[in-house]
Amino acid sequence: MSTITLYTKNNCPQCMMTKKFLADKDVVFNEINIDTEPQYIDALKAQGFRSVPVITTEDAQVTIVGFRPDQLRTLAV
């Protein structure tokens, strides 16, 4: 699996649940918090995303928006 990037923001329940889910499944990911790194907001908007969490892989094979345990399980292989 390629590198996983998780875009989050502060005080986001879905972001916290997603991080916990991935950590519990021992999935390694890079977190980018758009509250502390706002330069990523425009890039996410340009790709059509309007909310977080957003999970992407560097090979663009996987994109998940929101807390979606059914889809997150595919990353825990």
PEWO-V159762 format. One record per helix or strand. SS is the DSSP state (alpha for helix, beta for strand). FROM is the first residue (numbers start at 1). TO is the last residue. If there is no record, write none. Layout:
# PEWO-V159762
ss=[SS SS]
from=[FROM FROM]
to=[TO TO]
This chain:
# PEWO-V159762
ss=[beta alpha beta alpha beta beta alpha]
from=[4 13 30 38 54 63 69]
to=[8 24 33 46 57 65 75]
